[in-house]
């Protein structure tokens, strides 16, 4: 399976995230060590580049918010560990920001190719801007892909992790533009009896448009899955 994934770059939502071992700015790490945590695993094209620098600073500023929802950040590129360390030190000297999450040095590209982070049509030596949201059981729950010249909108990544956690714990779905505190969508009824009961509930509570689109309020703080 790993060979097939590496050759075809066919990772999909719902699949188990391939494990890896890597050397990072925080020492040796493995994805399997993060079981019980949500993980945002993201790639960047290169150290000491303008867009990537703004992203690393943005992720560093948001790291506390990710940790509050039981989520860890892991970065990766094909640059070497000395380059990573020098870049993070330069960011610290220039801005005072310390990047606490690990950035993997994937110089041979094995991890990056396994995750489809290298698009040969764009570059055979640099990663594009992939984001994999991986849940506490190691399952890929969401995938974002950005081109090299467009920086990621980090609040949307944070919102997506939060939405997935709320949806899991409340057995609901999120509507367009959902943010924490807003109502969530109830799953549609599965039989005619429940359909009629749902429409009666909507008529009484005015909490939806029809049996297939109704809402409920949920607790503002989801009970996080610890694995």
N, C-alpha and C positions, 0 to 999 in steps of 0.2 A: 504493500500500500504506500509506504514512504517513497519508493522509487516512482510509482505512478504519479504521486502528488508532485514530486520534484520535477519530473519531466513535463507534466501537463499543466502545472500551476492551477490545479482544479480544486483547491480548498473552497468549501461552501459553508454557508450557515447551517448549523446543526451537526457538523462533523466534529470529531475530537481534534483538538489542536495538536499538531505533532510536537512531541517533546524535543527539547534541545539542551545541549550543554554549551556554555559560552564563557569567554573571558570578557569581563565588563569593567567599567569604572568603579564598581563596587566589589570586584573580585570575581571568582568563579560562580556562575549561577546556572540553574536548570529551571525550566518551566514547571516541572513536576513539584518543585519546592513551593510553588505558589498555590497548590490545591487548598481550597477553603477561602481563597481570595478571588475577587474579580481582577482581571488583568487587562490593561490597555497596552497592547504590544504594537509599537509604531516604528516605521523606518524613516530615515531622512537621507537625501542624496549625498551630502558631504559636510564635513567639519569646516569651520572658518568660511562658511558661505552665508550670504545675507538673510535669505528667507529662513533657512534652517536655524540660524541664530535667534531670530525672532520667535520661532516655534519652541525651541528649547527653553528660552526665557519664559514664554507663555505657559508651557507645561510645568516649569518649576514653580511659577506663581500659583498655579492651580493644584499643585500636588497635595496641599493640605485638604482641599475640598474633595479630591478623589479619595484620600485616606479616610475621610469622614464617612464615606459610603463603602468602606471595606474594599477599596480598589487600589491596585498598585500599577505604576507606570514602568514600562521597560522600553527603552529605545534601542535602535540598531542601525548600523551602516557598515559599509565595507572598508571604512578607514581603520587604521591600526589603533591599538590601545594608547600609544604615546600621543598620537594625534588627538584622540578623544580627551585625554587628560589635559593636554596643553590648551585645547579649546575651552574646556570647562573652567580652567584656571584663568584664562583670558577674560571669559565672561564674568567671573567673580571679581577680578581686579578692576574691570571697567564698570561694573554695575553693583557689586556687592551681593549679587544673587548666588547662592550655593545650590547646585543641582544635586539633589539627594538621591534621585532614582538612577538605576544603572543604565548605561549605554553600552551595548555589546559591540565588540570589535570583531566583525565577521569578514576578515580579509579574504578568505577563500570563497566566500559567497554561498556556502552550503546551506546555512539557515535561511538566508534571504531568498535563495532559489526555491527552497522547500516551501516557503510561504508565498511564492509568486511575486516577490517584491522587486524583482528585476524584470523590466519590460524591454526585451531586446529591440523592439521597434523604436524605443526612445533612447536607451543606452544599455550596452551590454556589461557595463562596469559600475554603474551607479544604481541605487535603489530609488524608485519613485516613492511617493508619500502614502504608504499603506497604513491602515489602522485596523487591528483585529481586536474586538471586544470579546474576551474569553471569560466564561462564568466560573463559579467555584468548583465545578466538577470537570473543568478543562474542556468545555464545549464552546465552539465558536458561535457567538450569538449575533454578531453584526460585523460588517466589513465596509470600510470606507477606502476609496482610492482617489488621491489627489495628484495632479500633474506636478512636475518639478517646479514650475514657476508660480504656483498658487499655494499660499500658506493655508493651513488648516484653521477652521473656526473651532477652537478648543471648547467653548461653552456648549456647542452642539454635541461634542463627544461626551462631555460630562452629563448633559441632559439625556442622551441615549442610554448611558449606563443606568442612570437613575430611573428612567422609564422602564427599562427591562426589569429592574428590581421591583418596582411597584407592580408591574404587570404580573410577575411571577407570584408575588405574595398575595395579591388581591384577586387573582384569576380574572383579570380584566384586560382591556386593550386601551391604548391611548389615542385620542383624536389628533387631528392635525394641530400643530402649534401648541401641543400640551406642554405644560410646565408643572412642577410639583405644587400641589394645592388645588389644582383644577380637577373637576370631575373626570372620571374614567368611563369608558364604554363597557357596558355589560355584554357578555357573550350572547349571541342570538339564541332564542329557545330552540330546542331540538324536536319538539312535537307540538301538535295542534293545541293540546290542553295548556301547555306552558305559554304558547303564543297568545292565547286568549287572556291568560292571567297577566301576561306582560302588558298587553294593551289596556287592561283594566287598571293596572298600576300606573301606567303613563297618564291615563285620563284623571286619576285621582291625585297623583303627585306632580304632574306636569314636568316629568324628568326625561322626556325624550320626544322624538318625532313620530316613531312607529315601532312596531314590535322588533324590527331588525336594527333600530338605532335608539338606544336608551342609555341613560347615564346613572352613575352613583358616585357619591362622595366617598373618599377613602381617607384613612389616617394620613396626616402629613408626613409622618416618619415611618417608612417601611421597616418591617422586621427583617434584618438582613440575614441571608442564608450563609451560614458559616461552613457549609460543606458537610 
